[in-house]
Amino acid sequence: MSAGGGDAQDRVHVLRLPGTQERLRCSGCGNLTRFDVTRTRRTREFWQVGLGGEPEVGDVTRLNERVEQIACRWCGRSDAIEVVARMDVDPASDPTGTDAP
C-alpha cells in the first residue's frame, strides 16, 4: 500500500502475507476467505532419528520465505489481491505487540 492512501491500483500486486491486524482481499470479486498461496521456504530443522530409522522433526527455524503468488480461489485472479486492515481485530489482543507478520 502507498503511505499516502493512494487509489486501489496502489494496493494490488502485493506479494506478502497479512499481519495479525490485516487480511487478504480480492478486489476483483470481493473474496475475503479463500486464496491459493504459493511460497518457497528455507528452513533449518533439528531431526532426532529413532533406533528404527524414523526421523522426528523437533525445532524448525525459518531462515527465509518468499511469497511467489497469491491467487483468489473464487475468481482465479492473482493481479487483484490486496492486504487490507481487519476491522474485527482488537489491537490489544496481539501477543507480540506489533502488527508485523
Secondary structure, DSSP 4 states (H G I P E B T S, - for coil): --TT---HHHHSS--S---TTEEEEETTT---S-EEEEEEEEEEEEEEE-TTS-EEEEEEEEEEEEEEEEEETTT--SSSEEEEE-TT--GGG-TTSS---
